[in-house]
């Protein structure tokens, strides 16, 4: 798996901190899959909108089916997100 550096929340610029605050999980953290966009904050917004559309937008698949597909693809790719 490739390594992509990310910026910790305490080291974030004001713009990046605003995004981290927006995408913070209920437990207080920000998913690493979003933090990898810290070097290019506009890509974080675009990635999140794509994810939101795929997982929550209109579809012939229900939410459980979408999550199952995501789990299988992640497993095949040996991705531990």
Biopython code that builds the backbone (N, CA, C, O; Angstrom):
import numpy as np
from Bio.PDB.StructureBuilder import StructureBuilder

atoms = [
    (1, "UNK", "N", (0.844, -1.171, 0.000)),
    (1, "UNK", "CA", (0.000, 0.000, 0.000)),
    (1, "UNK", "C", (0.891, 1.236, 0.000)),
    (1, "UNK", "O", (1.915, 1.267, 0.682)),
    (2, "UNK", "N", (0.510, 2.234, -0.749)),
    (2, "UNK", "CA", (1.264, 3.478, -0.826)),
    (2, "UNK", "C", (1.139, 4.258, 0.477)),
    (2, "UNK", "O", (0.158, 4.119, 1.208)),
    (3, "UNK", "N", (2.133, 5.068, 0.752)),
    (3, "UNK", "CA", (2.108, 5.921, 1.936)),
    (3, "UNK", "C", (1.915, 7.363, 1.484)),
    (3, "UNK", "O", (2.678, 7.867, 0.659)),
    (4, "UNK", "N", (0.919, 8.010, 2.012)),
    (4, "UNK", "CA", (0.654, 9.407, 1.688)),
    (4, "UNK", "C", (0.685, 10.181, 2.999)),
    (4, "UNK", "O", (-0.104, 9.892, 3.899)),
    (5, "UNK", "N", (1.578, 11.156, 3.125)),
    (5, "UNK", "CA", (1.627, 11.912, 4.385)),
    (5, "UNK", "C", (0.384, 12.771, 4.563)),
    (5, "UNK", "O", (-0.234, 13.201, 3.589)),
    (6, "UNK", "N", (0.031, 13.011, 5.806)),
    (6, "UNK", "CA", (-1.100, 13.882, 6.070)),
    (6, "UNK", "C", (-0.756, 14.846, 7.202)),
    (6, "UNK", "O", (0.183, 14.631, 7.967)),
    (7, "UNK", "N", (-1.529, 15.887, 7.280)),
    (7, "UNK", "CA", (-1.301, 16.933, 8.265)),
    (7, "UNK", "C", (-2.194, 16.661, 9.470)),
    (7, "UNK", "O", (-3.410, 16.520, 9.342)),
    (8, "UNK", "N", (-1.566, 16.592, 10.641)),
    (8, "UNK", "CA", (-2.328, 16.379, 11.875)),
    (8, "UNK", "C", (-3.215, 17.590, 12.138)),
    (8, "UNK", "O", (-2.930, 18.698, 11.685)),
    (9, "UNK", "N", (-4.281, 17.360, 12.869)),
    (9, "UNK", "CA", (-5.235, 18.435, 13.130)),
    (9, "UNK", "C", (-4.590, 19.624, 13.825)),
    (9, "UNK", "O", (-4.911, 20.772, 13.517)),
    (10, "UNK", "N", (-3.684, 19.359, 14.759)),
    (10, "UNK", "CA", (-3.055, 20.461, 15.486)),
    (10, "UNK", "C", (-2.076, 21.268, 14.627)),
    (10, "UNK", "O", (-1.690, 22.373, 15.007)),
    (11, "UNK", "N", (-1.672, 20.727, 13.475)),
    (11, "UNK", "CA", (-0.748, 21.417, 12.571)),
    (11, "UNK", "C", (-1.451, 22.010, 11.353)),
    (11, "UNK", "O", (-0.796, 22.545, 10.459)),
    (12, "UNK", "N", (-2.764, 21.920, 11.313)),
    (12, "UNK", "CA", (-3.528, 22.344, 10.138)),
    (12, "UNK", "C", (-3.590, 23.865, 10.018)),
    (12, "UNK", "O", (-3.681, 24.582, 11.015)),
    (13, "UNK", "N", (-3.538, 24.334, 8.785)),
    (13, "UNK", "CA", (-3.753, 25.754, 8.502)),
    (13, "UNK", "C", (-5.201, 26.094, 8.840)),
    (13, "UNK", "O", (-6.018, 25.190, 9.015)),
    (14, "UNK", "N", (-5.535, 27.387, 8.937)),
    (14, "UNK", "CA", (-6.938, 27.741, 9.217)),
    (14, "UNK", "C", (-7.925, 27.145, 8.199)),
    (14, "UNK", "O", (-8.999, 26.678, 8.579)),
    (15, "UNK", "N", (-7.564, 27.163, 6.914)),
    (15, "UNK", "CA", (-8.445, 26.591, 5.888)),
    (15, "UNK", "C", (-8.633, 25.090, 6.108)),
    (15, "UNK", "O", (-9.753, 24.582, 6.054)),
    (16, "UNK", "N", (-7.532, 24.393, 6.353)),
    (16, "UNK", "CA", (-7.608, 22.952, 6.555)),
    (16, "UNK", "C", (-8.329, 22.633, 7.863)),
    (16, "UNK", "O", (-9.091, 21.668, 7.917)),
    (17, "UNK", "N", (-8.111, 23.410, 8.904)),
    (17, "UNK", "CA", (-8.795, 23.182, 10.177)),
    (17, "UNK", "C", (-10.307, 23.314, 10.010)),
    (17, "UNK", "O", (-11.074, 22.569, 10.622)),
    (18, "UNK", "N", (-10.729, 24.263, 9.182)),
    (18, "UNK", "CA", (-12.157, 24.440, 8.904)),
    (18, "UNK", "C", (-12.725, 23.163, 8.281)),
    (18, "UNK", "O", (-13.822, 22.731, 8.634)),
    (19, "UNK", "N", (-11.976, 22.561, 7.353)),
    (19, "UNK", "CA", (-12.434, 21.320, 6.721)),
    (19, "UNK", "C", (-12.416, 20.163, 7.711)),
    (19, "UNK", "O", (-13.354, 19.367, 7.756)),
    (20, "UNK", "N", (-11.354, 20.067, 8.505)),
    (20, "UNK", "CA", (-11.301, 19.015, 9.521)),
    (20, "UNK", "C", (-12.496, 19.146, 10.471)),
    (20, "UNK", "O", (-13.107, 18.143, 10.842)),
    (21, "UNK", "N", (-12.821, 20.358, 10.857)),
    (21, "UNK", "CA", (-13.973, 20.569, 11.737)),
    (21, "UNK", "C", (-15.270, 20.146, 11.051)),
    (21, "UNK", "O", (-16.153, 19.570, 11.686)),
    (22, "UNK", "N", (-15.382, 20.427, 9.780)),
    (22, "UNK", "CA", (-16.592, 20.082, 9.021)),
    (22, "UNK", "C", (-16.772, 18.571, 8.902)),
    (22, "UNK", "O", (-17.891, 18.067, 8.998)),
    (23, "UNK", "N", (-15.663, 17.846, 8.691)),
    (23, "UNK", "CA", (-15.741, 16.417, 8.423)),
    (23, "UNK", "C", (-15.401, 15.555, 9.638)),
    (23, "UNK", "O", (-15.209, 14.347, 9.501)),
    (24, "UNK", "N", (-15.325, 16.146, 10.797)),
    (24, "UNK", "CA", (-15.014, 15.420, 12.034)),
    (24, "UNK", "C", (-16.100, 14.382, 12.328)),
    (24, "UNK", "O", (-17.292, 14.655, 12.186)),
    (25, "UNK", "N", (-15.671, 13.200, 12.736)),
    (25, "UNK", "CA", (-16.579, 12.122, 13.119)),
    (25, "UNK", "C", (-17.153, 12.415, 14.504)),
    (25, "UNK", "O", (-16.606, 13.239, 15.238)),
    (26, "UNK", "N", (-18.249, 11.749, 14.866)),
    (26, "UNK", "CA", (-18.823, 11.968, 16.196)),
    (26, "UNK", "C", (-17.827, 11.732, 17.339)),
    (26, "UNK", "O", (-17.935, 12.362, 18.391)),
    (27, "UNK", "N", (-16.871, 10.840, 17.141)),
    (27, "UNK", "CA", (-15.860, 10.573, 18.166)),
    (27, "UNK", "C", (-14.786, 11.634, 18.256)),
    (27, "UNK", "O", (-13.937, 11.579, 19.146)),
    (28, "UNK", "N", (-14.806, 12.609, 17.344)),
    (28, "UNK", "CA", (-13.866, 13.725, 17.397)),
    (28, "UNK", "C", (-12.745, 13.702, 16.384)),
    (28, "UNK", "O", (-12.093, 14.725, 16.176)),
    (29, "UNK", "N", (-12.495, 12.562, 15.741)),
    (29, "UNK", "CA", (-11.403, 12.476, 14.784)),
    (29, "UNK", "C", (-11.855, 12.696, 13.350)),
    (29, "UNK", "O", (-13.047, 12.783, 13.053)),
    (30, "UNK", "N", (-10.875, 12.780, 12.482)),
    (30, "UNK", "CA", (-11.126, 12.897, 11.047)),
    (30, "UNK", "C", (-10.558, 11.638, 10.401)),
    (30, "UNK", "O", (-9.425, 11.250, 10.687)),
    (31, "UNK", "N", (-11.336, 11.002, 9.537)),
    (31, "UNK", "CA", (-10.881, 9.781, 8.872)),
    (31, "UNK", "C", (-9.589, 10.038, 8.097)),
    (31, "UNK", "O", (-9.432, 11.081, 7.463)),
    (32, "UNK", "N", (-8.664, 9.071, 8.157)),
    (32, "UNK", "CA", (-7.404, 9.192, 7.422)),
    (32, "UNK", "C", (-7.633, 9.349, 5.928)),
    (32, "UNK", "O", (-6.871, 10.036, 5.248)),
    (33, "UNK", "N", (-8.688, 8.711, 5.414)),
    (33, "UNK", "CA", (-8.968, 8.799, 3.982)),
    (33, "UNK", "C", (-9.237, 10.240, 3.566)),
    (33, "UNK", "O", (-9.003, 10.605, 2.414)),
    (34, "UNK", "N", (-9.725, 11.056, 4.487)),
    (34, "UNK", "CA", (-9.904, 12.477, 4.203)),
    (34, "UNK", "C", (-8.627, 13.257, 4.512)),
    (34, "UNK", "O", (-8.286, 14.198, 3.795)),
    (35, "UNK", "N", (-7.922, 12.869, 5.573)),
    (35, "UNK", "CA", (-6.715, 13.614, 5.962)),
    (35, "UNK", "C", (-5.618, 13.548, 4.902)),
    (35, "UNK", "O", (-4.760, 14.430, 4.847)),
    (36, "UNK", "N", (-5.634, 12.516, 4.063)),
    (36, "UNK", "CA", (-4.597, 12.457, 3.019)),
    (36, "UNK", "C", (-4.736, 13.604, 2.024)),
    (36, "UNK", "O", (-3.808, 13.884, 1.265)),
    (37, "UNK", "N", (-5.876, 14.259, 2.024)),
    (37, "UNK", "CA", (-6.087, 15.409, 1.143)),
    (37, "UNK", "C", (-5.620, 16.719, 1.773)),
    (37, "UNK", "O", (-5.796, 17.786, 1.184)),
    (38, "UNK", "N", (-5.035, 16.649, 2.947)),
    (38, "UNK", "CA", (-4.625, 17.850, 3.654)),
    (38, "UNK", "C", (-3.648, 18.721, 2.884)),
    (38, "UNK", "O", (-3.601, 19.934, 3.087)),
    (39, "UNK", "N", (-2.869, 18.110, 2.002)),
    (39, "UNK", "CA", (-1.926, 18.894, 1.198)),
    (39, "UNK", "C", (-2.625, 19.620, 0.060)),
    (39, "UNK", "O", (-2.044, 20.502, -0.572)),
    (40, "UNK", "N", (-3.884, 19.245, -0.202)),
    (40, "UNK", "CA", (-4.666, 19.865, -1.269)),
    (40, "UNK", "C", (-6.124, 19.955, -0.797)),
    (40, "UNK", "O", (-6.962, 19.162, -1.226)),
    (41, "UNK", "N", (-6.428, 20.920, 0.085)),
    (41, "UNK", "CA", (-7.767, 20.984, 0.688)),
    (41, "UNK", "C", (-8.946, 20.953, -0.288)),
    (41, "UNK", "O", (-9.955, 20.321, 0.029)),
    (42, "UNK", "N", (-8.875, 21.606, -1.467)),
    (42, "UNK", "CA", (-10.036, 21.493, -2.369)),
    (42, "UNK", "C", (-10.345, 20.050, -2.766)),
    (42, "UNK", "O", (-11.505, 19.708, -2.999)),
    (43, "UNK", "N", (-9.314, 19.198, -2.845)),
    (43, "UNK", "CA", (-9.564, 17.798, -3.202)),
    (43, "UNK", "C", (-10.300, 17.078, -2.072)),
    (43, "UNK", "O", (-11.027, 16.117, -2.323)),
    (44, "UNK", "N", (-10.117, 17.539, -0.817)),
    (44, "UNK", "CA", (-10.835, 16.933, 0.303)),
    (44, "UNK", "C", (-12.333, 17.166, 0.150)),
    (44, "UNK", "O", (-13.133, 16.250, 0.342)),
    (45, "UNK", "N", (-12.702, 18.373, -0.190)),
    (45, "UNK", "CA", (-14.121, 18.686, -0.378)),
    (45, "UNK", "C", (-14.714, 17.866, -1.517)),
    (45, "UNK", "O", (-15.818, 17.336, -1.397)),
    (46, "UNK", "N", (-13.983, 17.764, -2.621)),
    (46, "UNK", "CA", (-14.459, 17.011, -3.781)),
    (46, "UNK", "C", (-14.602, 15.526, -3.455)),
    (46, "UNK", "O", (-15.591, 14.893, -3.823)),
    (47, "UNK", "N", (-13.601, 14.975, -2.757)),
    (47, "UNK", "CA", (-13.646, 13.565, -2.374)),
    (47, "UNK", "C", (-14.848, 13.302, -1.471)),
    (47, "UNK", "O", (-15.567, 12.321, -1.664)),
    (48, "UNK", "N", (-15.067, 14.163, -0.500)),
    (48, "UNK", "CA", (-16.186, 13.963, 0.416)),
    (48, "UNK", "C", (-17.525, 14.015, -0.327)),
    (48, "UNK", "O", (-18.413, 13.206, -0.058)),
    (49, "UNK", "N", (-17.671, 14.951, -1.251)),
    (49, "UNK", "CA", (-18.919, 15.056, -2.012)),
    (49, "UNK", "C", (-19.148, 13.813, -2.875)),
    (49, "UNK", "O", (-20.278, 13.339, -2.999)),
    (50, "UNK", "N", (-18.077, 13.288, -3.468)),
    (50, "UNK", "CA", (-18.195, 12.047, -4.243)),
    (50, "UNK", "C", (-18.642, 10.911, -3.332)),
    (50, "UNK", "O", (-19.571, 10.176, -3.666)),
    (51, "UNK", "N", (-17.985, 10.764, -2.185)),
    (51, "UNK", "CA", (-18.347, 9.711, -1.233)),
    (51, "UNK", "C", (-19.811, 9.845, -0.807)),
    (51, "UNK", "O", (-20.556, 8.865, -0.811)),
    (52, "UNK", "N", (-20.214, 11.057, -0.441)),
    (52, "UNK", "CA", (-21.580, 11.295, 0.025)),
    (52, "UNK", "C", (-22.594, 10.935, -1.064)),
    (52, "UNK", "O", (-23.634, 10.341, -0.779)),
    (53, "UNK", "N", (-22.288, 11.295, -2.298)),
    (53, "UNK", "CA", (-23.182, 10.975, -3.409)),
    (53, "UNK", "C", (-23.276, 9.468, -3.622)),
    (53, "UNK", "O", (-24.369, 8.932, -3.806)),
    (54, "UNK", "N", (-22.135, 8.785, -3.597)),
    (54, "UNK", "CA", (-22.139, 7.339, -3.824)),
    (54, "UNK", "C", (-22.837, 6.574, -2.708)),
    (54, "UNK", "O", (-23.545, 5.601, -2.969)),
    (55, "UNK", "N", (-22.641, 7.006, -1.469)),
    (55, "UNK", "CA", (-23.181, 6.257, -0.339)),
    (55, "UNK", "C", (-24.586, 6.683, 0.074)),
    (55, "UNK", "O", (-25.320, 5.891, 0.666)),
    (56, "UNK", "N", (-24.971, 7.919, -0.229)),
    (56, "UNK", "CA", (-26.256, 8.415, 0.253)),
    (56, "UNK", "C", (-27.182, 8.931, -0.858)),
    (56, "UNK", "O", (-28.355, 9.201, -0.600)),
    (57, "UNK", "N", (-26.674, 9.070, -2.080)),
    (57, "UNK", "CA", (-27.489, 9.603, -3.165)),
    (57, "UNK", "C", (-28.453, 8.568, -3.720)),
    (57, "UNK", "O", (-28.422, 7.403, -3.326)),
    (58, "UNK", "N", (-29.305, 9.001, -4.635)),
    (58, "UNK", "CA", (-30.262, 8.074, -5.262)),
    (58, "UNK", "C", (-29.544, 6.913, -5.941)),
    (58, "UNK", "O", (-28.532, 7.106, -6.615)),
    (59, "UNK", "N", (-30.071, 5.720, -5.760)),
    (59, "UNK", "CA", (-29.434, 4.532, -6.323)),
    (59, "UNK", "C", (-30.405, 3.357, -6.277)),
    (59, "UNK", "O", (-31.363, 3.354, -5.504)),
    (60, "UNK", "N", (-30.146, 2.380, -7.104)),
    (60, "UNK", "CA", (-30.896, 1.135, -7.049)),
    (60, "UNK", "C", (-30.428, 0.240, -5.917)),
    (60, "UNK", "O", (-31.039, -0.793, -5.642)),
    (61, "UNK", "N", (-29.340, 0.635, -5.258)),
    (61, "UNK", "CA", (-28.808, -0.136, -4.132)),
    (61, "UNK", "C", (-29.172, 0.550, -2.830)),
    (61, "UNK", "O", (-29.180, 1.778, -2.747)),
    (62, "UNK", "N", (-29.476, -0.254, -1.799)),
    (62, "UNK", "CA", (-29.724, 0.356, -0.495)),
    (62, "UNK", "C", (-28.391, 0.576, 0.227)),
    (62, "UNK", "O", (-27.339, 0.165, -0.263)),
    (63, "UNK", "N", (-28.442, 1.217, 1.371)),
    (63, "UNK", "CA", (-27.215, 1.575, 2.097)),
    (63, "UNK", "C", (-26.410, 0.337, 2.498)),
    (63, "UNK", "O", (-25.183, 0.339, 2.392)),
    (64, "UNK", "N", (-27.080, -0.710, 2.953)),
    (64, "UNK", "CA", (-26.384, -1.934, 3.358)),
    (64, "UNK", "C", (-25.646, -2.540, 2.174)),
    (64, "UNK", "O", (-24.497, -2.960, 2.316)),
    (65, "UNK", "N", (-26.277, -2.592, 1.017)),
    (65, "UNK", "CA", (-25.623, -3.145, -0.177)),
    (65, "UNK", "C", (-24.399, -2.316, -0.554)),
    (65, "UNK", "O", (-23.362, -2.873, -0.913)),
    (66, "UNK", "N", (-24.510, -1.000, -0.475)),
    (66, "UNK", "CA", (-23.373, -0.132, -0.807)),
    (66, "UNK", "C", (-22.218, -0.375, 0.153)),
    (66, "UNK", "O", (-21.062, -0.447, -0.263)),
    (67, "UNK", "N", (-22.534, -0.500, 1.441)),
    (67, "UNK", "CA", (-21.485, -0.757, 2.440)),
    (67, "UNK", "C", (-20.834, -2.114, 2.214)),
    (67, "UNK", "O", (-19.620, -2.252, 2.363)),
    (68, "UNK", "N", (-21.635, -3.120, 1.854)),
    (68, "UNK", "CA", (-21.072, -4.446, 1.593)),
    (68, "UNK", "C", (-20.104, -4.394, 0.415)),
    (68, "UNK", "O", (-19.036, -5.005, 0.461)),
    (69, "UNK", "N", (-20.468, -3.676, -0.629)),
    (69, "UNK", "CA", (-19.574, -3.535, -1.781)),
    (69, "UNK", "C", (-18.276, -2.847, -1.350)),
    (69, "UNK", "O", (-17.190, -3.271, -1.746)),
    (70, "UNK", "N", (-18.382, -1.797, -0.550)),
    (70, "UNK", "CA", (-17.201, -1.072, -0.085)),
    (70, "UNK", "C", (-16.292, -1.983, 0.741)),
    (70, "UNK", "O", (-15.070, -1.924, 0.601)),
    (71, "UNK", "N", (-16.867, -2.815, 1.588)),
    (71, "UNK", "CA", (-16.078, -3.725, 2.420)),
    (71, "UNK", "C", (-15.360, -4.757, 1.549)),
    (71, "UNK", "O", (-14.177, -5.028, 1.760)),
    (72, "UNK", "N", (-16.058, -5.328, 0.581)),
    (72, "UNK", "CA", (-15.440, -6.331, -0.294)),
    (72, "UNK", "C", (-14.305, -5.713, -1.105)),
    (72, "UNK", "O", (-13.227, -6.299, -1.202)),
    (73, "UNK", "N", (-14.533, -4.547, -1.682)),
    (73, "UNK", "CA", (-13.492, -3.890, -2.478)),
    (73, "UNK", "C", (-12.287, -3.557, -1.596)),
    (73, "UNK", "O", (-11.145, -3.775, -2.002)),
    (74, "UNK", "N", (-12.530, -3.035, -0.406)),
    (74, "UNK", "CA", (-11.427, -2.719, 0.506)),
    (74, "UNK", "C", (-10.647, -3.979, 0.878)),
    (74, "UNK", "O", (-9.418, -3.961, 0.944)),
    (75, "UNK", "N", (-11.363, -5.058, 1.118)),
    (75, "UNK", "CA", (-10.708, -6.317, 1.464)),
    (75, "UNK", "C", (-9.835, -6.823, 0.313)),
    (75, "UNK", "O", (-8.688, -7.216, 0.524)),
    (76, "UNK", "N", (-10.379, -6.810, -0.890)),
    (76, "UNK", "CA", (-9.612, -7.258, -2.060)),
    (76, "UNK", "C", (-8.363, -6.395, -2.250)),
    (76, "UNK", "O", (-7.304, -6.897, -2.627)),
    (77, "UNK", "N", (-8.498, -5.093, -1.984)),
    (77, "UNK", "CA", (-7.365, -4.177, -2.137)),
    (77, "UNK", "C", (-6.452, -4.145, -0.924)),
    (77, "UNK", "O", (-5.486, -3.384, -0.882)),
    (78, "UNK", "N", (-6.769, -4.988, 0.073)),
    (78, "UNK", "CA", (-6.012, -5.014, 1.331)),
    (78, "UNK", "C", (-5.935, -3.628, 1.967)),
    (78, "UNK", "O", (-4.908, -3.230, 2.517)),
    (79, "UNK", "N", (-7.031, -2.920, 1.878)),
    (79, "UNK", "CA", (-7.151, -1.590, 2.450)),
    (79, "UNK", "C", (-7.889, -1.706, 3.774)),
    (79, "UNK", "O", (-8.964, -2.304, 3.833)),
    (80, "UNK", "N", (-7.333, -1.150, 4.825)),
    (80, "UNK", "CA", (-7.900, -1.327, 6.154)),
    (80, "UNK", "C", (-8.721, -0.153, 6.621)),
    (80, "UNK", "O", (-8.898, 0.033, 7.825)),
    (81, "UNK", "N", (-9.225, 0.641, 5.707)),
    (81, "UNK", "CA", (-10.087, 1.743, 6.103)),
    (81, "UNK", "C", (-11.428, 1.201, 6.485)),
    (81, "UNK", "O", (-12.319, 1.964, 6.855)),
]
sb = StructureBuilder()
sb.init_structure("model")
sb.init_model(0)
sb.init_chain("A")
sb.init_seg("    ")
for serial, (resi, resn, name, xyz) in enumerate(atoms, 1):
    if name == "N":
        sb.init_residue(resn, " ", resi, " ")
    sb.init_atom(name, np.array(xyz, "f"), 0.0, 1.0, " ", f" {name:<3s}", serial, name[0])
structure = sb.get_structure()
